[in-house]
Amino acid sequence: MSHASAAQSGFGVESLEGRRLLAIGDLDPTFGDLGRYVAPNPTQPPGYIVPTDFAVLADGRTLVTGNGLNNIASVFRLTADGNVDLTLNQGSGMSGVNAGGRFASANAIAIGPGGKFAVAGTNGSFYGTQADSATVAVFKPDGTEDDSFGGHGFIDTRAFGVGFADLAFQSDGKILAVGKKLVRFNTNGTVDTTFGGGDGAADVVGREVTIDRNGKIVVLGYHAIFRFNADGSPDTSFDGDGIRPNVNGTDMTFAPDGDLLVANDARFVTRFNPNGSIDTAFGHAGSVTVYGASSVVSSADRVYVGSTVWSGLIPYDDFVVNAFTQTGQVDAAFAAAGRVQTDLAWNVDRLITLSIQKGDKLLAMGVAGTRADRVTGPVSNVTGIARYLLSTPPPATGTQLPYSSNPAVLPDLIEAENFDRGGEGVAYHDTDSANLGGAYRPLEAVDIQNTTDTDGGSAVAFVKAGEWLEYTVDVIPGGNYDVDFRVASLKAGGKFHLEVDGVNVTGAMTVPQTGDWNKYATVTKTGLNLSVGRHVLRLAFDANGSIGYVGNFNWLRIRPGTGPEGQQPYSVFPYADTEEVLARNFDRGGEGVAYHDTEAANLGGALRLSEGVDIQPTIIGALWNVGWTRPGEWIEYTMDFTQGGPFNLNVTLASQGGGATFRVLVDDQTAASFVTPDTGAWQTYSTVTRSGVNVAQGRHVIRIQFDSAGPTGYGPNLASFEFKKA
């Protein structure tokens, strides 16, 4: 073991001095080399394999396929903790696919019944010609060829085009393979002529194939999504004819409720209902924006999207994983504000695909650009895998700690299922020892199930009188707060209350009858006086409702109390003059306090849905912009200026048609006035600047005041602004 401490290595785990707890989204230091596996020697197996796909076995071991020497397709296996498993294929550590011709190319791998696995690809010349053939090779769980398939472990055919792009096992062991056709093979490798048009094939060109929970076959094409019945006929219940057009997909997965999530155009992830329509309740009008989206995968409570971004050092690129709730909101509980960027091998890294490992780990696999000595010599493309934590290890029983690495900072929304760690009688009390819902934190007794409610994902369910949950929080600043509880009950609900450090601060609260266990309503208690500092909240359940349960609990939100005293910075601390201020992060406090909007609805439908400011996704670094601005509206931002002016005030905006006017005020005094230019389109942004803006050192409230509209009737879309020292 190296004498360098983990903190010195820079991989996210600190030494005992100043140690922090591991958090959701952190690299898992128990996997590979402190969270990463990178093939160590590109000249030796499995280092010379350029990966194309991977699959995770039920026990956590990982199978990786790709192309090796002479482009011969190969498979190797990693142990669950990220080390090469040399027991594969009678101790060779590698399974090879060289069916019929000189070269074979692996495109996809799938795991079947009993742990056998199959690889699909192309067989033929090095450069690829019309004489190439399509190959499927099947292996036993130990990595040896399954001779019962095709007589020698593979089939090699030109009947269905020049290659297969993807494959999937049915529960009966039959294999679906897609390329220029969708073909079904029997377990012995013969074509299943009961499928499709009598020749065993459905006429579709696809890049991915999967099977939904109802046995329907879904194919992701290059410009559409296709769904077939089990016999290969088009499923006309899907968008009327079995085809959802105008979808340029790169990857797909199913959400827990059966919806289909598709990464498309390498820019968006869109959620489709089972009938093929877009689920407009997800994200913004059914989509979330992730540039370079190459992979999407879903857990019970989150949607993860993989991409590759420039690291800032030419020519280096890094893996990126973005996390969203099941409703399409950025999940700030994952890593840093819902996003983690990982450097694999000091050169160009490219994320290919994601997978969930054993329910509580996320694997990101791709190409890692490395060198034989990691310093000089030519760059080689090898396999790189990063593993991220999707839950944090529980502390020893009896030690109460926040669910994440640090307490929630109030004001904020607290997910009910993110109660403290420490176990029964310490962080919670549950009247039975099993997690009856089983959707989250399965090793603990609190009953958690999935929900489709606003800001949902998971909810605490099967709640009985006498049970309780605790949450360690930091209140910054102290003052007057209101608390919202998101609750549901099929019939008349029960009673509950909230305690702060053992003191009942709400009195008895009642869960209303919402008519369904997954139909939620919000009940509110106003006028809580919370002092600054660390506190323990207890959500205590007092009495059962009419059918024996208190109710279901999705979240509680503690927010500044109504009235001017409730205005607070959006984040824990105000923006500083050294930072770019994102327009969407206006102060908390509500209508007439932190903002004024002429209608009550968030017309953009993205972020902060309970507030009236209109927020929508954008295509630049700010990710969201304030739009639909009208004369008389305003938004405010509390800022700390570390130095006095003068400043250059830069405002990034977009407008279809110019001429609108707005002002920037500092403590109600106009500091700068602007006339909006015509940028050409509502999502074409430019920066306008006013110099010589004087602001004194100290804390100030900045107001953006929209005074007049342009020819469209609106002011500009606002992405961000900054005070830059002149």
Residue pairs with C-beta under 8 A, 6 or more apart in sequence:
5 15
6 13
6 14
6 15
6 29
6 34
7 13
7 14
7 15
7 18
8 15
9 34
11 27
11 29
11 33
11 34
11 35
11 36
12 26
12 27
12 29
12 34
12 35
13 22
13 27
13 29
13 34
14 20
20 405
20 406
21 392
21 401
21 405
22 28
22 29
22 389
22 392
22 393
22 405
23 335
23 389
23 392
23 404
23 405
23 406
24 333
24 334
24 335
24 389
24 390
24 391
24 392
24 404
25 321
25 323
25 334
25 335
25 336
25 340
25 388
25 389
26 35
26 335
26 388
26 389
27 34
27 35
27 36
27 342
27 386
27 387
27 388
27 389
28 35
28 361
28 387
28 388
28 389
29 35
30 81
31 37
31 81
31 82
31 361
31 387
32 38
32 81
32 82
32 83
32 385
32 387
33 82
35 386
35 387
35 388
36 82
36 342
36 344
36 384
36 385
36 386
36 387
37 78
37 82
37 83
37 383
37 384
37 385
37 386
38 344
38 345
38 368
38 370
38 382
38 383
38 384
38 385
39 46
39 47
39 49
39 368
39 370
39 382
39 383
39 384
40 47
41 47
41 372
42 48
42 370
42 371
42 372
42 380
42 381
42 382
43 372
45 68
45 74
45 76
45 93
45 94
46 64
46 68
46 74
46 76
46 84
46 93
46 94
46 383
47 380
47 382
47 383
48 68
48 69
48 380
48 382
49 64
49 66
49 67
49 68
49 74
49 76
49 382
49 383
50 66
50 67
50 68
50 367
50 381
50 382
50 383
51 64
51 65
51 66
51 352
51 365
51 366
51 367
51 382
51 383
52 65
52 66
52 67
52 106
52 107
52 108
52 352
53 64
53 65
53 66
53 106
53 107
53 108
53 109
53 352
53 353
54 62
54 63
54 64
54 65
54 109
54 353
54 355
54 363
54 365
54 385
55 62
55 63
55 109
55 110
55 111
55 117
55 355
56 62
56 63
56 111
56 355
56 356
56 357
56 358
56 363
57 63
57 111
57 115
58 115
59 80
59 358
60 80
60 357
60 358
60 361
61 77
61 78
61 79
61 80
61 85
62 77
62 78
62 80
62 355
62 357
62 363
62 365
62 385
63 75
63 76
63 77
63 109
63 111
63 117
64 75
64 76
64 77
64 78
64 109
64 365
64 383
64 385
65 73
65 74
65 75
65 106
65 108
65 109
65 119
66 73
66 74
66 106
66 383
67 73
67 74
67 105
67 106
68 74
68 96
70 102
70 103
71 103
71 104
71 105
71 126
72 96
72 97
72 98
72 103
72 104
73 96
73 97
73 98
73 104
73 105
73 106
73 119
73 121
73 137
74 94
74 95
74 96
74 97
74 106
75 88
75 94
75 95
75 96
75 97
75 106
75 109
75 117
75 119
75 139
75 143
76 84
76 85
76 88
76 93
76 94
76 95
77 84
77 85
77 88
77 93
77 143
78 84
78 85
78 385
79 85
80 357
80 358
82 385
82 387
84 93
85 93
86 92
86 93
87 93
87 142
88 94
88 95
88 142
88 143
89 95
89 142
89 143
89 144
90 142
90 143
90 144
92 143
94 143
95 139
95 143
95 144
95 145
97 104
97 106
97 119
97 121
97 135
97 137
97 154
98 104
99 123
99 135
99 137
99 154
99 155
99 156
100 123
100 133
100 135
100 154
100 156
101 123
101 124
101 125
101 132
101 133
101 156
102 124
102 125
102 126
103 123
103 124
103 125
103 126
104 121
104 122
104 123
104 135
105 121
105 122
105 123
105 163
106 119
106 120
106 121
107 120
107 121
107 122
107 163
107 164
107 165
107 166
108 119
108 120
108 121
108 164
108 165
108 166
108 167
109 117
109 118
109 119
109 120
110 117
110 118
110 120
110 167
110 168
110 169
110 175
111 117
111 169
112 118
112 138
112 169
112 173
112 175
113 169
113 171
113 172
113 173
114 141
115 141
116 138
116 139
116 140
116 141
116 146
117 138
117 139
117 141
118 136
118 137
118 138
118 139
118 167
118 169
118 175
119 135
119 136
119 137
119 139
120 134
120 135
120 136
120 164
120 165
120 166
120 167
120 177
121 134
121 135
121 163
121 164
122 128
122 132
122 133
122 134
122 135
122 162
122 163
122 164
123 132
123 133
123 134
123 135
123 156
123 163
124 131
124 132
124 133
124 162
125 131
125 132
128 162
129 162
130 162
131 158
132 158
132 162
132 163
133 156
133 157
133 158
133 162
133 163
134 156
134 157
134 158
134 160
134 161
134 162
134 163
134 164
134 177
134 179
135 154
135 155
135 156
135 163
135 164
136 149
136 154
136 155
136 164
136 167
136 175
136 177
136 185
136 189
137 145
137 153
137 154
138 145
138 146
138 149
138 150
138 153
138 154
138 175
138 189
139 145
139 146
139 153
140 146
145 152
145 153
145 154
146 153
147 153
148 187
148 188
149 155
149 187
149 188
149 189
150 188
150 189
151 189
154 189
155 185
155 189
159 191
160 177
160 179
160 180
160 181
160 183
160 201
161 179
161 180
161 181
162 179
162 180
163 179
164 177
164 178
164 179
164 183
165 178
165 179
165 206
165 207
165 208
166 177
166 178
166 206
166 207
166 208
166 209
167 175
167 176
167 177
167 178
167 209
168 175
168 176
168 209
168 210
168 211
169 175
169 176
170 176
170 184
170 211
172 187
173 187
174 184
174 185
174 186
174 187
174 192
175 184
175 185
175 187
176 182
176 183
176 184
176 209
176 211
176 217
177 183
177 184
177 185
177 209
178 204
178 206
178 207
178 208
178 209
178 219
179 205
179 206
180 205
181 201
181 202
181 203
181 204
181 205
182 196
182 201
182 202
182 204
182 206
182 209
182 217
182 219
182 228
182 232
183 191
183 195
183 196
183 200
183 201
184 191
184 192
184 195
184 196
184 200
184 201
184 232
185 191
185 192
185 200
186 192
191 199
191 200
191 201
192 200
193 199
193 200
194 200
194 231
195 201
195 202
195 231
195 232
196 202
196 203
196 231
196 232
197 203
197 232
201 232
202 228
202 232
202 233
204 219
204 221
204 226
204 228
205 221
205 222
206 219
206 220
206 221
206 222
206 226
207 220
207 221
207 222
207 249
207 250
208 219
208 220
208 249
208 251
208 252
209 217
209 218
209 219
209 220
210 217
210 218
210 252
210 253
210 254
211 217
211 218
212 218
212 254
212 258
212 260
212 274
213 254
213 258
214 258
215 230
216 227
216 228
216 229
216 230
216 235
216 238
217 227
217 228
217 229
217 230
217 232
218 225
218 226
218 227
218 228
218 252
218 260
219 225
219 226
219 227
219 228
220 247
220 249
220 251
220 252
220 262
221 247
221 249
222 248
222 249
223 245
223 246
223 247
223 248
224 243
224 244
224 245
224 246
224 247
225 243
225 244
225 247
225 249
225 252
225 260
225 262
225 272
225 276
226 234
226 242
226 243
226 244
227 234
227 235
227 238
227 242
227 276
228 234
228 235
228 242
229 235
234 241
234 242
234 243
235 242
236 242
237 275
238 244
238 274
238 275
238 276
239 245
239 275
239 276
239 277
240 276
244 272
244 276
247 262
247 264
247 270
248 264
248 265
249 262
249 263
249 264
250 263
250 264
250 266
250 293
250 294
250 295
251 262
251 263
251 293
251 294
251 295
251 296
251 353
252 260
252 261
252 262
252 263
252 296
253 260
253 261
253 296
253 297
253 298
254 260
254 261
254 298
255 261
255 271
255 298
255 303
255 326
256 298
256 300
256 326
256 439
256 450
257 326
257 450
257 452
258 274
259 271
259 272
259 273
259 274
259 279
259 282
260 271
260 272
260 274
261 269
261 270
261 271
261 272
261 296
261 298
261 303
262 269
262 270
262 271
262 272
262 296
263 269
263 290
263 293
263 294
263 295
263 296
263 305
264 270
264 293
266 291
266 292
266 293
266 294
267 289
267 290
267 291
267 292
267 293
268 287
268 288
268 289
268 290
268 293
269 283
269 287
269 288
269 290
269 293
269 296
269 303
269 305
269 324
270 278
270 282
270 286
270 287
271 278
271 279
271 282
271 283
271 286
271 287
271 328
272 278
272 279
272 286
273 279
278 285
278 286
278 287
279 286
280 286
281 327
281 328
282 288
282 327
282 328
283 324
283 327
283 328
283 329
283 606
283 617
284 328
284 604
284 605
284 606
284 616
284 617
285 605
287 328
287 617
288 303
288 305
288 324
288 328
288 617
289 617
289 619
289 623
290 305
290 307
290 322
291 307
291 309
292 307
292 308
292 309
292 320
293 305
293 306
293 307
294 306
294 307
294 308
294 351
294 352
294 353
295 305
295 306
295 351
295 352
295 353
295 354
295 364
296 303
296 304
296 305
296 306
296 354
297 303
297 304
297 306
297 354
297 355
297 356
297 362
298 304
298 326
299 356
299 359
299 362
299 390
300 439
300 440
300 450
300 457
300 458
301 325
301 326
301 417
301 439
301 440
301 450
301 457
301 458
302 323
302 324
302 325
302 326
302 331
302 334
302 390
302 457
303 323
303 324
303 325
303 326
303 328
304 321
304 322
304 323
304 324
304 354
304 362
305 321
305 322
305 323
305 324
306 319
306 320
306 321
306 322
306 351
306 352
306 353
306 354
306 364
307 320
307 322
307 351
308 317
308 318
308 319
308 320
308 349
308 350
308 351
308 366
309 317
309 318
309 320
309 341
310 316
310 317
310 318
311 317
311 318
311 341
311 343
315 347
315 348
316 343
316 346
316 347
316 348
316 349
317 348
317 349
317 350
318 341
318 342
318 343
318 344
318 349
319 341
319 342
319 343
319 344
319 349
319 351
319 364
319 366
319 384
319 386
320 339
320 340
320 341
320 342
320 351
321 335
321 339
321 340
321 342
321 351
321 354
321 362
321 364
321 388
322 330
322 338
322 339
323 330
323 331
323 333
323 334
323 335
323 338
323 339
324 330
324 331
324 338
325 331
325 455
325 456
325 457
326 450
326 452
326 456
326 457
327 452
327 454
327 455
327 456
327 457
329 455
329 607
330 337
330 338
330 339
330 607
331 338
332 338
333 404
333 415
333 418
334 340
335 388
340 388
342 349
342 364
342 386
343 349
344 366
344 368
344 384
344 386
345 368
345 369
345 370
345 374
345 382
345 384
346 369
346 370
346 374
347 368
347 369
347 370
347 371
347 379
348 367
348 369
348 379
349 366
349 367
349 368
349 369
349 384
350 366
350 367
351 364
351 365
351 366
352 365
352 366
352 367
353 364
353 365
353 366
354 362
354 363
354 364
354 365
355 362
355 363
355 365
356 362
356 363
356 390
357 363
357 387
359 390
359 442
360 389
360 390
360 391
361 387
361 388
361 389
361 390
362 387
362 388
362 389
362 390
363 385
363 386
363 387
364 385
364 386
364 387
364 388
365 383
365 384
365 385
366 384
366 385
367 381
367 382
367 383
367 384
368 381
368 382
368 383
368 384
369 379
369 380
369 381
370 379
370 380
370 382
371 377
371 378
371 379
371 380
372 380
391 441
392 403
392 404
392 405
392 421
394 421
394 422
394 423
394 443
394 444
395 401
395 421
395 422
397 422
397 423
397 426
398 422
398 423
398 426
399 421
399 422
399 426
400 420
400 421
400 422
400 426
400 427
400 470
400 472
400 536
401 420
401 421
401 422
401 472
402 408
402 420
402 421
402 471
402 472
403 418
403 419
403 420
403 421
403 471
404 418
406 474
407 472
407 473
407 474
407 534
408 414
408 418
408 471
408 472
408 473
408 474
409 473
409 474
409 475
409 476
409 572
410 473
410 474
410 475
410 476
410 481
410 530
410 558
411 481
411 557
411 558
411 559
411 560
411 568
411 588
412 557
412 558
413 455
413 555
413 556
413 557
414 471
414 473
414 537
414 555
414 556
414 557
414 558
415 455
415 457
415 458
415 554
415 555
416 459
416 460
416 469
416 486
416 539
416 553
416 554
416 555
416 556
417 440
417 441
417 446
417 448
417 458
417 459
417 460
418 471
419 427
419 428
419 446
419 469
419 470
419 471
420 426
420 427
420 428
420 470
420 471
420 472
420 536
421 427
423 444
424 430
424 433
424 444
424 445
427 469
427 470
428 444
428 445
428 446
428 467
428 468
428 469
428 470
429 466
429 467
429 468
430 445
430 446
430 447
430 464
430 467
431 464
431 466
431 467
432 445
433 445
434 445
434 447
435 441
435 442
435 443
435 444
435 445
435 446
435 447
435 448
436 447
436 449
436 461
436 462
437 447
437 448
437 449
437 450
437 458
437 461
437 462
438 448
438 449
439 448
439 449
439 450
439 458
440 448
440 458
441 448
446 460
446 469
447 460
447 461
447 462
447 463
448 458
448 459
448 460
448 461
449 458
449 459
449 461
449 462
449 552
450 456
450 457
450 458
450 459
451 457
451 458
451 459
451 518
451 520
451 552
451 554
452 518
453 459
453 486
453 488
453 518
453 519
453 520
453 554
454 486
454 520
454 609
455 486
455 554
455 555
456 520
456 554
459 488
459 552
459 553
459 554
460 469
460 552
460 553
460 554
461 517
461 552
462 549
463 494
463 541
463 549
463 550
463 551
463 552
463 553
464 541
464 544
464 548
464 549
464 550
465 494
465 541
465 542
465 543
465 544
465 550
466 541
467 541
467 550
468 538
468 539
468 540
468 541
469 538
469 539
470 536
470 537
470 538
470 539
471 536
471 537
471 538
471 539
472 534
472 535
472 536
472 537
473 534
473 535
473 536
473 537
473 558
474 533
474 534
474 535
475 530
475 531
475 532
475 533
475 534
475 535
476 532
476 572
476 573
477 532
477 568
478 529
478 530
478 531
478 532
478 533
479 529
479 530
479 560
479 561
479 565
479 566
480 527
480 528
480 529
480 560
480 561
480 563
480 565
480 566
481 528
481 529
481 530
481 558
481 559
481 560
481 561
482 524
482 525
482 526
482 527
482 528
482 558
482 559
482 560
482 561
482 562
483 498
483 506
483 524
483 525
483 528
483 556
483 557
483 558
483 559
484 522
484 523
484 524
484 556
484 557
484 559
485 496
485 498
485 509
485 522
485 523
485 524
485 525
485 553
485 555
485 556
486 520
486 521
486 522
486 553
486 554
486 555
486 556
486 557
487 493
487 511
487 512
487 514
487 520
487 521
487 522
487 523
487 551
487 552
487 553
487 554
488 511
488 514
488 516
488 517
488 518
488 519
488 520
488 521
488 551
488 552
488 554
489 511
489 512
489 513
489 514
489 517
489 545
489 549
489 550
489 551
489 552
490 513
490 514
490 515
490 516
490 517
490 547
491 513
491 545
491 546
491 547
492 513
492 545
492 546
493 510
493 511
493 512
493 513
493 545
493 549
493 550
493 551
494 510
494 511
494 541
494 542
494 543
494 544
494 545
494 549
494 550
494 551
495 508
495 509
495 510
495 511
495 541
495 542
495 543
495 550
496 508
496 509
496 511
496 539
496 540
496 541
496 542
496 550
496 551
497 504
497 506
497 507
497 508
497 509
497 540
497 542
498 504
498 505
498 506
498 509
498 525
498 537
498 538
498 539
498 540
498 556
499 505
499 537
499 538
499 540
500 528
500 530
500 535
500 536
500 537
500 538
501 535
501 536
502 538
504 540
505 525
505 528
506 525
506 528
507 525
508 542
509 523
509 525
510 523
511 523
511 545
511 550
511 551
512 521
512 523
514 520
514 521
517 552
518 552
520 552
520 554
526 561
526 562
527 561
528 558
528 561
530 558
539 553
539 556
541 550
542 550
543 550
544 550
545 551
559 566
559 588
560 566
560 567
560 568
560 588
560 589
560 590
562 590
562 593
563 593
564 589
564 593
566 588
566 589
566 590
566 593
567 587
567 588
567 589
567 593
567 594
567 636
567 638
567 701
568 587
568 588
568 589
568 638
569 575
569 587
569 588
569 637
569 638
570 585
570 586
570 587
570 588
570 637
571 585
573 640
574 637
574 638
574 639
574 640
574 699
575 581
575 585
575 637
575 638
575 639
575 640
576 639
576 640
576 641
576 642
577 639
577 640
577 641
577 642
577 643
577 647
577 695
577 723
577 725
578 642
579 722
580 720
580 721
580 722
581 637
581 639
581 702
581 720
581 721
581 722
582 622
582 624
582 719
582 720
583 622
583 624
583 625
583 626
583 635
583 704
583 718
583 719
583 720
583 721
584 607
584 608
584 613
584 615
584 622
584 624
584 625
584 626
585 637
586 594
586 595
586 613
586 626
586 635
586 636
586 637
587 593
587 594
587 595
587 636
587 637
587 638
587 701
588 594
590 611
591 597
591 600
591 611
591 612
594 635
594 636
595 611
595 612
595 613
595 633
595 634
595 635
595 636
596 632
596 633
596 634
597 612
597 613
597 614
597 633
598 630
598 632
598 633
599 612
600 612
601 612
601 614
602 608
602 609
602 611
602 612
602 613
602 614
602 615
603 614
603 616
603 627
603 628
604 614
604 615
604 616
604 617
604 624
604 627
604 628
605 615
605 616
606 615
606 616
606 617
606 624
607 615
607 624
608 615
613 626
613 635
614 626
614 627
614 628
614 629
615 624
615 625
615 626
615 627
616 624
616 625
616 627
616 717
617 623
617 624
618 624
618 625
618 683
618 685
618 717
618 719
619 683
620 652
620 685
620 719
622 652
622 719
622 720
625 654
625 717
625 718
625 719
626 635
626 717
626 718
626 719
627 682
627 714
627 717
627 718
628 714
629 660
629 662
629 706
629 714
629 715
629 716
629 717
629 718
630 706
630 709
630 713
630 714
630 715
631 706
631 707
631 708
631 709
631 715
632 706
633 706
633 715
634 703
634 704
634 705
634 706
635 703
635 704
636 701
636 702
636 703
636 704
637 701
637 702
637 703
637 704
638 699
638 700
638 701
638 702
639 699
639 700
639 701
639 702
639 723
640 698
640 699
641 695
641 696
641 697
641 698
641 699
641 700
641 723
642 697
643 697
643 725
644 694
644 695
644 696
644 697
645 692
645 693
645 694
645 695
645 696
645 723
645 725
645 726
646 691
646 692
646 693
646 694
646 726
647 693
647 694
647 695
647 723
647 724
647 725
647 726
648 689
648 690
648 691
648 693
648 723
648 724
648 725
648 726
649 664
649 671
649 672
649 689
649 690
649 691
649 693
649 721
649 722
649 723
649 724
650 687
650 688
650 689
650 721
650 722
650 724
651 664
651 674
651 687
651 688
651 689
651 718
651 720
651 721
652 685
652 686
652 687
652 718
652 719
652 720
652 721
653 676
653 679
653 685
653 686
653 687
653 688
653 716
653 717
653 718
653 719
654 679
654 681
654 682
654 683
654 684
654 685
654 686
654 716
654 717
654 719
655 676
655 677
655 678
655 679
655 682
655 710
655 714
655 715
655 716
655 717
656 678
656 679
656 680
656 681
656 682
656 712
657 678
657 710
657 711
657 712
658 675
658 676
658 677
658 678
658 710
659 675
659 676
659 678
659 708
659 710
659 711
660 675
660 676
660 706
660 708
660 709
660 710
660 714
660 715
660 716
661 673
661 674
661 675
661 676
661 707
661 708
661 715
662 673
662 674
662 676
662 704
662 705
662 706
662 707
662 715
662 716
663 670
663 671
663 672
663 673
663 674
663 704
663 705
663 707
664 670
664 671
664 672
664 673
664 674
664 690
664 693
664 702
664 703
664 704
664 705
664 721
665 671
665 702
665 703
665 705
666 695
666 700
666 701
666 702
666 703
667 700
667 701
668 701
668 703
671 693
671 694
671 695
672 690
672 693
673 690
674 688
674 690
676 688
676 710
676 715
676 716
677 686
677 688
678 710
679 685
679 686
682 717
683 717
685 717
685 719
691 726
692 726
693 723
695 723
704 718
704 721
706 715
708 715
709 715
710 716
